């Protein structure tokens, strides 16, 4: 059976309790306000990107609290999960790719560095726009580091590109989330001065996970600013070395495990309790962690049947666009906590709205 996803247009989408609680005036009224540019303000940004409901089955639509008559095939799909580096920063991905994957990564690198390819891909995918980020993992040296002065320059470059394509491109800030107060200061600058809409962080750095004290300033600042944190998979050396013998699927499993572990660290480490306005996005690779957490202990707070203010923290993307994974995410988290995301240019999906329809 083919699963369909329908979306509200940005104009029709009503405000959820999550967004009301995060509204600028705190009055509990509609949070769908516009910023000075006429675009949706940063505190409402995440809510406009969610899958609104499962449209193929009326029962699923009713379970999601949606009126089927109000659903549309959504001309306003914005892809949340996309990577871009630009031409001015030295990619190091080829140094890590095995010989068999060198041609693949050469092609990926060309797209990562080319703003023209990024913009052209919007039409090729049949979507309205992309949210872009720059992973430090694509730029780090053999010791897993990037020069500290590179990160502000990355954010400046992303902001400049976004300004040239309003409504088509949105940017997330890049920070080393495990760098303490310095990362928090750069995040504040990137959001308040550059207009970026959230922050991209790696799931781990060495032995550190997002519940580490070193990462708390970044997460606390994101919560205070009302912007989402995209917690992205990273290659954990220990798991990578153990699972790579299983082939490409084993390598992916290692990345999935660290993304899921990052979510569990936030949940079990008390970060969500400490930061009630924090919103994080994980990828589909973390679905195992989402399912596990949703079935046991405090993870019940993530489920769609939990009160909205307790489940507000966690969102997941649609990477892979697989119907079973999409249904699992919607069933557990609710359609209002699932974001369209494809992992461009690692995956160059075409006709995305049709595949979700």
C-alpha atoms as one frame of an Amber mdcrd trajectory, in Angstrom:
protein
   0.000   0.000   0.000   1.266   3.452  -0.873   1.340   5.961   1.978   0.476
   9.518   1.199   1.431  12.648   3.068  -0.476  15.876   2.676   0.618  19.264
   3.851  -1.079  22.426   4.851   0.045  25.395   2.861   1.973  27.922   4.920
  -1.014  30.268   4.799  -3.489  27.668   6.073  -1.378  25.965   8.699  -2.715
  26.666  12.152  -0.468  27.176  15.137   0.227  24.228  17.429   0.482  24.501
  21.189   4.252  24.159  20.801   4.476  27.284  18.710   2.012  29.201  20.873
   4.181  28.614  23.893   7.169  29.826  21.900   5.524  32.941  20.502   7.384
  36.205  20.875   4.711  37.887  22.959   4.074  34.886  25.175   0.372  35.664
  25.186  -0.755  32.266  24.015  -2.231  33.750  20.853  -1.245  32.923  17.317
   2.499  32.627  16.876   2.415  32.792  13.084   3.928  36.259  12.948   6.198
  37.584  10.228   9.620  39.100  10.693  10.732  42.356   9.088  11.575  40.602
   5.829   8.001  39.340   5.478   9.139  35.758   6.038   8.065  33.596   8.943
   9.862  34.488  12.153  12.462  32.177  13.612  10.227  30.954  16.431   7.609
  29.715  13.952  10.043  28.350  11.388  10.132  24.699  12.429   6.358  24.360
  12.619   5.929  25.378   8.984   8.147  22.527   7.771   6.354  19.597   9.388
   4.356  16.927   7.637   0.797  17.971   8.450  -0.973  14.588   8.267  -1.137
  11.214   6.555  -3.453  11.915   3.656  -3.858   8.499   2.061  -5.943   6.963
   4.832  -8.832   8.963   6.332  -8.455   7.091   9.616  -4.850   8.208   9.883
  -5.844  11.778   9.104  -8.486  11.706  11.834  -6.015  10.207  14.293  -3.666
  13.087  13.551  -6.450  15.552  14.298  -6.581  16.824  10.708  -9.629  17.721
   8.667  -9.166  15.923   5.353 -11.047  18.673   3.535  -8.384  21.184   4.559
  -5.427  19.129   3.354  -3.673  20.000   0.123  -0.918  18.388  -1.953   1.301
  21.209  -0.736   3.203  23.325  -3.180   5.251  24.629  -0.255   7.417  21.652
   0.647  10.722  22.826   2.122  13.431  20.208   2.616  15.024  20.540   6.066
  18.032  18.224   5.598  20.575  19.533   3.077  24.315  20.125   3.136  26.284
  22.924   1.496  29.908  23.982   1.917  30.563  26.414  -0.907  33.661  27.016
  -3.018  35.824  28.719  -0.389  36.326  25.952   2.152  38.546  22.868   1.654
  36.545  19.653   1.769  38.325  16.713   3.400  35.774  14.010   2.629  37.938
  12.289   0.014  40.639  11.569   2.578  38.162   9.378   4.485  36.346   7.702
   1.591  37.451   4.179   0.624  38.764   3.745  -2.940  35.507   2.267  -4.209
  33.587   5.370  -3.095  36.027   7.987  -4.346  34.048   8.673  -7.574  30.822
   8.956  -5.579  32.309  11.482  -3.179  33.932  13.436  -5.972  30.460  13.978
  -7.444  29.022  14.829  -4.028  31.830  17.307  -3.406  31.109  19.105  -6.665
  27.536  19.677  -5.543  28.581  20.637  -2.018  30.786  23.391  -3.411  28.464
  24.705  -6.122  25.679  27.166  -5.235  24.291  26.780  -8.746  23.859  23.039
  -8.245  22.129  23.685  -4.934  19.612  26.069  -6.456  19.024  23.863  -9.509
  18.306  20.910  -7.231  15.278  22.701  -5.799  13.473  22.498  -9.136  14.739
  18.967  -9.770  13.233  17.818  -6.483   9.953  19.632  -7.142  10.106  21.506
  -3.855   9.881  25.139  -2.794  13.177  25.427  -0.967  15.931  23.915   1.132
  17.306  24.477   4.622  21.090  24.242   4.333  23.810  23.388   6.822  27.586
  22.936   6.735  28.818  19.886   8.675  32.186  20.316  10.338  32.760  16.621
   9.561  33.206  17.570   5.895  36.015  19.974   6.792  37.818  18.467   9.764
  41.442  17.365   9.747  42.773  13.925  10.641  42.355  14.732  14.333  38.707
  15.701  13.922  39.211  19.455  14.251  38.487  22.527  12.149  40.234  25.873
  12.671  38.130  27.919  15.114  38.195  30.959  12.838  36.637  28.926  10.024
  33.266  28.520  11.736  32.277  32.220  11.736  33.334  32.447   8.092  31.125
  29.469   7.264  28.144  31.150   8.891  28.857  34.420   7.096  28.970  32.578
   3.758  25.744  30.656   4.402  23.944  33.830   5.440  25.129  35.655   2.327
  23.877  32.884   0.041  20.532  32.732   1.844  20.062  36.484   1.492  20.432
  36.117  -2.274  17.633  33.519  -2.451  14.889  34.564  -0.019  12.128  32.007
   0.327  14.175  29.364  -1.494  17.065  28.923   0.912  17.166  29.038   4.697
  20.304  28.553   6.751  21.347  26.789   9.920  24.360  27.995  11.866  27.412
  25.788  12.201  29.089  25.595  15.610  31.308  23.200  17.503  28.631  22.388
  20.037  31.217  20.918  22.396  33.268  24.118  22.607  31.363  25.609  25.526
  30.629  29.317  25.717  32.468  30.121  22.487  29.957  28.041  20.533  27.051
  29.739  22.284  28.401  33.180  21.412  28.766  32.237  17.751  25.256  30.791
  17.685  23.881  34.027  19.118  25.704  36.053  16.480  24.574  33.758  13.671
  20.912  33.996  14.666  20.640  37.609  15.804  23.045  39.280  13.364  23.022
  36.939  10.362  19.402  35.775  10.503  20.096  32.033  10.458  17.144  29.880
  11.543  18.677  27.208  13.747  21.890  25.377  14.477  23.531  22.231  13.130
  25.505  20.101  15.589  27.216  16.734  15.432  25.808  13.886  17.535  29.109
  13.396  19.348  32.688  14.551  19.597  35.105  11.994  20.940  33.516  10.621
  24.084  31.159  13.586  24.453  27.431  13.365  23.731  24.925  16.259  23.755
  24.272  15.906  27.488  27.911  16.828  28.219  28.474  20.004  30.190  30.592
  21.312  27.310  27.533  21.239  25.040  25.050  22.780  27.465  25.742  26.432
  26.487  24.868  25.700  22.848  21.623  23.907  23.668  20.640  26.484  26.282
  21.258  29.312  23.829  19.211  27.610  21.109  16.332  27.167  23.548  16.532
  30.800  24.632  16.616  32.022  21.032  13.707  29.767  20.063  15.586  28.019
  17.250  15.851  24.276  16.550  18.979  22.171  16.963  19.601  19.702  14.135
  21.475  16.812  15.777  23.158  15.063  12.870  24.845  11.640  12.646  28.619
  11.554  12.794  31.199   8.832  12.265  32.085   7.531  15.714  35.523   5.907
  15.359  34.891   3.032  17.760  31.548   2.007  16.276  32.762   2.626  12.730
  35.754   0.336  13.183  33.586  -2.358  14.712  30.746  -2.257  12.185  32.560
  -1.456   8.937  33.370  -5.151   8.523  29.636  -5.555   7.853  29.900  -3.428
   4.718  28.079  -0.212   3.764  25.020  -1.116   5.821  27.220  -1.636   8.858
  28.782   1.804   8.371  25.312   3.310   8.212  24.273   1.363  11.304  27.165
   2.903  13.237  26.019   6.398  12.268  22.438   5.497  13.136  23.477   4.310
  16.577  25.339   7.513  17.438  22.403   9.652  16.272  20.056   7.573  18.429
  22.500   7.742  21.349  22.524  11.541  21.099  18.741  11.587  21.484  18.840
   9.215  24.446  21.558  11.352  26.055  19.336  14.428  25.849  16.355  12.544
  27.241  18.065  10.590  30.008  20.562  13.335  30.816  17.833  15.733  31.912
  18.524  18.276  29.177  14.882  18.472  28.102  13.830  18.963  31.722  16.351
  21.749  32.191  15.493  23.433  28.876  11.712  23.189  28.380  11.784  25.252
  25.169  14.476  23.142  23.499  13.534  21.569  20.162  15.817  19.082  18.441
  15.629  17.354  15.081  17.168  13.942  14.458  17.406  12.036  11.200  15.562
   8.913  10.143  18.712   6.974  11.056  17.784   7.589  14.702  14.373   5.964
  14.319  15.497   2.978  16.380  16.263   5.284  19.274  12.957   7.089  18.832
  11.038   3.805  18.867  12.995   2.489  21.844  12.588   5.693  23.827   8.898
   5.915  22.982   8.284   2.464  24.381  10.052   2.715  27.711  10.346   5.011
  30.714  10.528   8.750  30.212  10.493   8.228  26.452   6.706   8.084  26.675
   6.876  11.871  26.683   7.810  11.752  22.998   4.697   9.951  21.845   1.887
  11.597  19.939  -0.553  10.642  22.703   1.420  12.627  25.296   0.389  16.194
  26.180   1.748  18.635  23.617   3.895  20.559  26.065   5.679  17.398  27.187
   6.342  16.018  23.710   7.441  19.289  22.196  11.156  18.544  22.133  11.765
  15.956  19.404  11.298  16.040  15.628  12.504  13.605  12.974  13.088  13.926
   9.240  12.016  11.753   6.292  15.465  10.820   4.954  15.110   7.854   2.606
  11.403   8.558   2.011  10.572   4.951   2.881   6.839   4.440   3.544   7.330
   2.120   6.523   9.751   4.497   8.240   7.512   7.469   7.518   4.491   5.726
   8.992   6.442   4.666  12.073   7.626   8.228  12.670   4.141   9.675  12.234
   2.514   7.006  14.390   4.937   7.584  17.240   5.745  11.300  17.186   2.735
  12.686  15.332   2.618  14.248  11.887   3.375  17.649  13.380   6.798  16.400
  14.504   7.950  14.922  11.187   9.938  17.136   8.802  10.581  16.647   5.109
  14.310  15.970   4.799  16.276  14.118   2.116  20.028  14.524   2.865  20.911
  16.380  -0.345  23.421  16.031  -2.030  24.315  12.706  -0.405  20.945  11.622
  -1.782  19.552  13.508  -4.774  15.845  12.736  -4.528  13.528  13.836  -7.340
   9.782  14.511  -7.353   9.717  14.647  -3.563   6.098  15.884  -3.158   4.828
  13.130  -5.454   6.713  10.504  -3.446   5.080  11.803  -0.298   1.611  12.082
  -1.863
